[in-house]
Amino acid sequence: MAKGSCILYSEMDVSDDTVNCVYLVKDECRAQPILDKEEGYYKPIERDRERFCSGRVINFRACPRFQAYQDHLRAIGLEKKAT
């Protein structure tokens, strides 16, 4: 696995407040296992940012990149095992 940060969350409660996706940093989506050295991080278009990257947590879960990265982290064993 490449060195870097990984975020796997189990639950986020933001009540009525709006937040940005945990993977959105300075308008760049960090929900990818490998950084493309030539293109860098994915930059979602405005429509996708509004639809998936901000607002309620349910918006994040609807994002295909978000879900794919969560699945990737689970596949490599970063999900905490139930005891």
C-alpha positions as a Markdown table, in Angstrom:
| # | Residue | x | y | z |
|---|---|---|---|---|
| 1 | Met | 0.0 | 0.0 | 0.0 |
| 2 | Ala | 1.2 | 3.5 | -0.8 |
| 3 | Lys | 2.2 | 5.7 | 2.1 |
| 4 | Gly | -0.3 | 8.4 | 3.0 |
| 5 | Ser | -3.4 | 9.1 | 5.0 |
| 6 | Cys | -6.5 | 6.8 | 5.0 |
| 7 | Ile | -9.8 | 7.8 | 6.4 |
| 8 | Leu | -12.3 | 5.0 | 7.2 |
| 9 | Tyr | -15.2 | 6.3 | 9.3 |
| 10 | Ser | -18.0 | 4.3 | 10.9 |
| 11 | Glu | -20.4 | 7.1 | 11.7 |
| 12 | Met | -20.7 | 10.9 | 11.4 |
| 13 | Asp | -23.3 | 12.9 | 13.2 |
| 14 | Val | -23.6 | 16.5 | 12.1 |
| 15 | Ser | -27.1 | 17.2 | 13.2 |
| 16 | Asp | -28.5 | 20.1 | 11.1 |
| 17 | Asp | -25.0 | 21.5 | 10.3 |
| 18 | Thr | -23.6 | 21.0 | 6.8 |
| 19 | Val | -20.0 | 19.7 | 6.3 |
| 20 | Asn | -17.7 | 18.9 | 3.5 |
| 21 | Cys | -16.9 | 15.3 | 2.7 |
| 22 | Val | -14.1 | 13.9 | 4.8 |
| 23 | Tyr | -12.1 | 13.2 | 1.6 |
| 24 | Leu | -12.6 | 16.7 | 0.0 |
| 25 | Val | -9.5 | 18.8 | 0.8 |
| 26 | Lys | -9.0 | 22.2 | -0.9 |
| 27 | Asp | -11.4 | 21.2 | -3.8 |
| 28 | Glu | -9.5 | 18.0 | -4.4 |
| 29 | Cys | -11.0 | 14.5 | -3.8 |
| 30 | Arg | -8.6 | 12.3 | -1.8 |
| 31 | Ala | -10.9 | 9.2 | -2.1 |
| 32 | Gln | -8.4 | 7.3 | -4.2 |
| 33 | Pro | -5.9 | 4.6 | -3.2 |
| 34 | Ile | -3.1 | 5.8 | -5.6 |
| 35 | Leu | -2.1 | 9.3 | -6.4 |
| 36 | Asp | -1.7 | 9.9 | -10.2 |
| 37 | Lys | 1.6 | 11.8 | -10.3 |
| 38 | Glu | 0.8 | 13.5 | -13.6 |
| 39 | Glu | -2.7 | 14.5 | -12.9 |
| 40 | Gly | -2.7 | 14.7 | -9.1 |
| 41 | Tyr | -5.9 | 14.3 | -7.2 |
| 42 | Tyr | -9.3 | 14.2 | -8.8 |
| 43 | Lys | -11.0 | 17.6 | -8.8 |
| 44 | Pro | -14.8 | 17.2 | -8.9 |
| 45 | Ile | -16.8 | 19.5 | -11.1 |
| 46 | Glu | -19.1 | 22.0 | -9.5 |
| 47 | Arg | -22.2 | 20.0 | -10.0 |
| 48 | Asp | -20.7 | 16.9 | -8.4 |
| 49 | Arg | -19.3 | 19.0 | -5.5 |
| 50 | Glu | -22.7 | 20.3 | -4.8 |
| 51 | Arg | -24.4 | 16.9 | -5.2 |
| 52 | Phe | -21.9 | 14.7 | -3.3 |
| 53 | Cys | -19.2 | 16.6 | -1.5 |
| 54 | Ser | -21.2 | 19.0 | 0.8 |
| 55 | Gly | -24.3 | 18.8 | 2.8 |
| 56 | Arg | -25.6 | 15.9 | 4.7 |
| 57 | Val | -23.7 | 12.6 | 5.2 |
| 58 | Ile | -26.2 | 10.8 | 3.0 |
| 59 | Asn | -24.8 | 12.9 | 0.1 |
| 60 | Phe | -21.3 | 11.5 | 0.7 |
| 61 | Arg | -22.6 | 7.9 | 0.7 |
| 62 | Ala | -24.2 | 8.4 | -2.7 |
| 63 | Cys | -20.9 | 9.4 | -4.3 |
| 64 | Pro | -19.5 | 6.5 | -6.3 |
| 65 | Arg | -15.9 | 7.6 | -5.6 |
| 66 | Phe | -16.6 | 7.8 | -1.8 |
| 67 | Gln | -18.1 | 4.3 | -1.8 |
| 68 | Ala | -15.4 | 2.8 | -4.0 |
| 69 | Tyr | -12.7 | 4.1 | -1.7 |
| 70 | Gln | -14.5 | 2.9 | 1.4 |
| 71 | Asp | -14.8 | -0.6 | -0.2 |
| 72 | His | -11.1 | -0.5 | -1.1 |
| 73 | Leu | -10.1 | 0.3 | 2.5 |
| 74 | Arg | -12.3 | -2.5 | 3.8 |
| 75 | Ala | -10.7 | -4.9 | 1.2 |
| 76 | Ile | -7.2 | -4.1 | 2.4 |
| 77 | Gly | -8.2 | -4.7 | 6.0 |
| 78 | Leu | -8.5 | -1.2 | 7.5 |
| 79 | Glu | -12.0 | -1.8 | 8.8 |
| 80 | Lys | -12.1 | -2.6 | 12.5 |
| 81 | Lys | -13.1 | -6.1 | 13.1 |
| 82 | Ala | -16.1 | -6.8 | 15.3 |
| 83 | Thr | -15.2 | -8.6 | 18.5 |
